[in-house]
Amino acid sequence: MTKVTIKETQNQTILKFEFEDFITKNESFEFKNIDEAKASPLAQQLFYLPFVKTIYISGKFIAVEKYSIVEWDDVKDAVAEQIETFVTNGGTIITIEENKTKKQPITVYGETTPNPSALKFVVSRMLTKNPIEFKNIDQTASSPLAKELFKFPYVKEIFIDENYISVTKYEVNNWEEITLELRSFIKQYIENGGTVLDESLIQTIVKDEKTKDANFDSLDETSQKIINILEEYVKPAVAADGGNIAFESYDETSKTVKVTLQGACSGCPSSTFTLKSGIENMLKSMLNDDKINVEAANA
C-alpha cells in the first residue's frame, strides 16, 4: 500500500500530499482543470472532486489547492486515501516521454562549511566556471536546478560554483533532517539530464567578464593589487568552504576595501573574523599598509 503524508503549507488553501520517493524527474506540473491534466491520470481523477481548484506535482509531492466550499479538515484524509488507492492499484501519476538522454551516473556528497546554515554539495563533474548566487526563486530564470531547489521550503539561498552547489537553509530544519533529501534530489536531477545553468546565462557571464577586464584596466594600482591578491590567495580558500568573495571598491582616503561575500560566506558567523584576522591582515602585509580596513559590502 502506497503511503502519503499530509503536510500543511503557508497557504491555508493548499495541502501537500508527500510520497516517500520521487514521482517526477526534474519537472514540475501545474494543472488548473481536468483538460489541462491530460498528462496526469491521477490529477484528472482528483478534478472530479468539486472542491479541487489547482493541482501541482513536483519532486516527491502532489499539492492540491481547494475552493472555499469545504475545509481541509473535512476532506484531507479522503483525498489522501484516494491518492494512495490510485497509486497502489497501479495508476499513473504522470505520463511523460522517456528521457532520450543517456543517464550519466554521478556522485554527490555533502560537505560542511564554517557557516552552520550552509552545506556544500560536491558533484563529480564541473558545473560552471563562474560563481553564481541566487537569493530567491525570482532570480532563477537562468538556473532550472536552483528554481527546483527553492521549492523546498527550507532552502533560503543557493550558490553554484565549479563542481559544487552551496545551499543555505532557514533554521526551521536541521541538516540531519534534510541533507539526504537534497543530496538525492541533486543527484537524480543531474543524472537525468536536468539543466543546472542555461547557455544564455553563460553568454551573459562571458560579456560580464569582458566588462570586468575593461574595468580592471581603468582601476588605480592599489585596487588592481587587491584584486590580484584576492584572486590568487583568498578565493581558493573560501571556495573550499563553499563560498566566494568579490572585490567591490577601494577608497584611497579611508583605506577601506569593500568586498561582497557569497554562498556559505554570506551570513556566516565567522565571516567577520575571516575578514579582519585573515583577509585584512594579509592585505596589510602584502600592500605594506597597516591602515587597510576590510568591510563586507553586503553585511
N, C-alpha and C positions, 0 to 999 in steps of 0.2 A: 504494500500500500504506500503510495507516494504521500509524503507528509509536507505540508506547507505551514509556515509560521506567519501569524498575523502581526504586523507592525504598524504603529501609527506614524504619521508624518507631521510636518509642521503645518500642513494644510488639513484642516479638520474634515474636508470633503473627500480626501484621498487616503486610502489604505493600501499598504503594500502586503502582498502575499509572497513570502520568500521561500525558495526551494533550497535544498542542500547543495545542489550542483548548478552549474551554469546552464541556462536554457537558450541562450543566443550566443553567436560567435561574433564578437566585436561590432554588433549592430544594435541599434535601439529602434523601437517602433512605437508609433502613436496612432491610435485609431479613434476617430470621432463618431463613427457609426458603423452599422453592420456591412454596408457596401465597401467601406474603406478597409475592412478587416478580412478581405479575401485571402490574404497571406497567412491568416491565423484562424484555423477552425475553432480553437478554444475561445478566442476573442469573439468570434461570431456567435458562439453559444451563449457567452456571457451577455451579449447585447439583447438577448431575449428577455433578460431581467429588466423590467420597466424603469428601474431607478439608475441604471448604468449610463453615465454620460460620456466618459472617455476611458480608454484602456491604454496603458503604457507597458511595454515589455522590453526589458533590458537586463543584461547580466544574469543575475540569479532571481529576479523577481518579476511579478506582474503587479502593477499598480492600477487600482480602479478608482476613478472619480465618480461620485454619485450626484444625482439631483437631490434637492432638499425634501423630497416627498417621504423619505424614510430616514431613520437614524442608523448609523453603523452598528450600534449595539444590538439592534433588532435583526440584522441580516448578515453580519460579517461571518458568523460561523457557517451559515448556509452557503455563502459564496465560497468559503474555504473548502467545504465538503464537496461542492460541485467541481471545483478545480482539481481536487485530489482524486475524485472518482473518474473524471475525464482522462487524466494522465495515466492513472493506474490501469485503465481499460485500453490503453494503447493509443489514445487520442493524440493528434498532432498539435503542438503548441504553435510552431512557426514552420511554414513551408517556404524554403529558400533554395536557390540553385546551389549545387555543390561548388565549393570553392575550388577553382581550377588551379590555383597557385599551389604548388607542391609545398607541403608543410615542412618547415625547416626547424628542427629541434634546436632549442637554445637553453641555456641555464640562466636563472635569475636568483640572486641571493640578497638578503637584507644585511645591511652593514650599519652599525650605529654611528652617530656623529656627535660632536661636542654639544649639539643642541638637542636636548631631550625631547623636543617636539618634532624633530625631523629625523627621518630614516632614509638611507641611501640604498636604492635597489640597483644593484650592479648587473648588467646584461652582458652576455658573452659575445657581443658584437657591437661595432660602432653605431651610434645613433645619430650623432651630429658633431660637426666641428666647431659649432658656435653655441655658447651658452644662451639659453632661452628661459625666461621666467614668466610664470602665469600666476597672477594674484587672484583671479576669479574666472568663472566659466565664460564670461563675456569676452575674455581676451583670447579664447582658444580656437578661433576660426582657423588658425594655421596648424593646429595640432589636434587631430581627431582623438589621439590617445589621451591627451590632457583633458579634453572635453569629457570623455568617458570616466576618467578618474574623479573628476569633480562631481560626478553623480553619486559617489559615495559620500554620505552626509558628514563624515568626519574629516574629509580632505579640505584643508584650508588653502594651501599654496603648492605649486608644482614647479620644479626647476629641472631642466634637462640639459645635460652637457656630456659630450664624448660618449661614454658607454654606460651612463647611469641616469637614473631618474630619482631626484630627491623630493620626497613628499613630506610636507609639513602638515600636522594634524591639529584639530581642535582638542581641547582637554577632555571632551566627553567620553573618549575611549582610550584605553591603554594599548600600547603596541602589542602586548601579548594577545589581545582580542582581535586585532585586525591585520597583523603582518602577513599571516598565511593567505588571507583573502586577497590582499593587494598583490602579493608575490604571484599567486596563481593567476590572477586576472592579467597582470602584465605579461607573464609567460605565455598564456594562451592567446592573448591579443596579438603579440608579435609573431608567434609561431604560425598563426592562421593568416598571416599576411596583412594585418592591420597597419594603417599608416601612422607612424609616430609624428612625422613632420611632413608637410606637403612641399612640392617644388617651388611654389610661388613664394613661400617664406624664405627658402634658401636663396632665391634670387634677390629678395629684399635685403637679406643679410649681406650678400656679396656687395650690393650697392652701398650699404651702410659702412662696410669695411673700407671701401674706396674713399668714402667721405671721411672716415676716421683717419685714414692715411694722409689725406689732404689737410685735415685739421691739425694733425700731429706736426706737420712741417711748419705750420703757422704759429705753433706754441713757443713760449720762451724756453731757454736752455734748461732751466731748473725743472720745469714741468715735463720736458722730454726725458730728463734723467729719472724723474719719479716714476713715469710710466714704464720705462725700461726696467727699473728695479722691481716694480710690482709684477710685471710680466714674467721676469726671469726667476725671482726668488719667492714671491708671495703666492701668486696664482696656483702653482703646482701643489703647494701645501694646502691651501683652502679647498682646492678641487678634490684632494684626497679625503677631505671631510664633508664632501657633498655640497660645496658652496662655491661662490665666486666673488671676486672683488673687482670693481671697475673704477678707474680714475674719473673724477668729476671736474675738479678745478684746483688751482693753487693760487693763493693770494700772497703776493710778494710782500705786501705791507705787514700783514699779520702773521705771515709764515704758516698759514693754515692750509693743510691739504685735505680736501674733501673727497671721500670715496663712497661708492654705493655698494652695499652688501646684498648678495643674492643667495637664494637657495637656503641651505642649512645655516649659513652665516647670518641671515636676516632674522632678527629677533632672538638670536642665541644669547643666553645669559653670560657666556664667556666672551662674547664678541668685543665688549668694551676693553676687557683685559688684553685680548689679542691685538686690538688697535693700538692701545697705549704701550703695553710692555713688549709687544712683538714688532709690529709694523713701524710704529713711531720711533722706537729705539734704533731700528735698522736704518730708517731714513736719516736720522740724526747722525749716525755713524758714517754711512756711505756718502752723505752730502756734506759731512763735516760742519753741521749746523745744529747746535743744541736748542735753538729756538723753534725748530719744526714742531708743529702741532697737527695731529691727525684726527679728523672727525668723520663720522658716518653721516652722509647727506640724507639718508633715509631712516635715521634713528628715531 
